[in-house]
Amino acid sequence: MSAMSLAELLSGRGGLAGRLPQRLEELRGPVKGVIVLPRHLSWPGMREFDVTDDSIRRSMYGIVLTQGRRNDVARFLNARLLIEDWPLIRASLDPKLRRWCERRFPLRSAEVSQMRG
């Protein structure tokens, strides 16, 4: 992971790219269990997410992608589950964030097929 200069931080050039880990392999979130998000990512009463429930997990992934820091994304998102859920998650994201995610990680169907095949 490269460190951003003070000028980049102050100018906001880190932006979305700075909030995403460099590689998909850095996403090491759990594949089962309940995740309790930190307060900066959650609303009162909406901190616990059961990762085995597909719709709840996709909601939590959307929250973490839109509001999380780099370490939040790496800690709470699982690479395999993100690939599986991406076709449904991507539609709910801001187009700019969606493009950044797809540039950074091999999430689009053609790229995913190449990884698996």
N, C-alpha and C positions, 0 to 999 in steps of 0.2 A: 504494500500500500504506500503510495507516495504522499508526502506531506504537502499541503498547500501553503503557499507563501502568504504572509500577512496581507499583501496587496490583493491577492486573489480572494481571500476571505472577505476583506472589506468591500471589494467591488462586487461581490456576489457571484463571481465567475465559477465558483465551485458548484453552485446551484444543485440541480437534480443529480448531475453526474457525481458530485461529491457526497451525495447521500446514499449512493448505491455501492455495494462492494464491487471489487474489480472483476471477480469471476463468479460464475454460478456455483462452483464448488465451495465457495465461502459460506453459502447458506446452509447452516447446520441446525436448523430448528427441529423440534421433535416431530415424529410421525404419529404419536399417540399421546393421550393424556390431556390435561387441562393446563392452558397457559394463562397466567395472570399478567396482563400488560401493566407496565409502569404508568403512573398517573399522567405523565405528559402525553401518553397515547390514548387515553381512555376517558370516557365520561363516567360520572358516578353511576354505579349499578351495571356498568358494561365493561368490566375488567377481566372477566373470566371467559375463556373460549375453549371449548372441547374440540381438539384438533381432529378427532375421528368423525365429527359431524361435518359433512362436506359443505353445507351452506354456511354454517357458523365459521368454519375455517376460512372460506373464501371472503367472508365479511372482515374477519380479522386480518387477513393478508392485505385486503384493500386499505384498511386503516394503517397498517404498518408501512405499506408502500407510499401512501400519500402523506403521512405525518411523521414517519420514523426517521431516525438518524441511521447512519451507516451501520453502527453496531446493533441497532434494533433489527434492521433488516437481516443481518447475518445471524442474529441470535434466535429470532422467532420464526423465520421462514425456512422451510425445508426445500431443497432444490428439486427433488423428485415430485413433491406435491405441487410446487409452483408450476412445473412443466405440465402436470396433469390438469391443473385448474386454470391455466392461463387462458384458454379460449373463452371461459366465462368471466374471469377477472378483468381481462383487458378491456372489455366493453364498458366497464364502470369507471375506468380511470380517465383522467384528463389526457387528451391526445398527446401533449408534450411529454408527460410522464410515461405514457405507454410507449412512445417512440424511444425514449431513453432506456427503458427496460429492455426493449427488443434489440437495441443496439448493443447493450452491455451483455445481455444473456442470450443464449440460443433458445428463444422461446417460440418463435414463429414456427408453424407446422413443418415447413421445409427443413429448417435447421434441426428441429427435434427429430425428424425422420432420419436425417443423416447421422445424428448421434446414436440412435438406436440401431441403425442398419449398418 
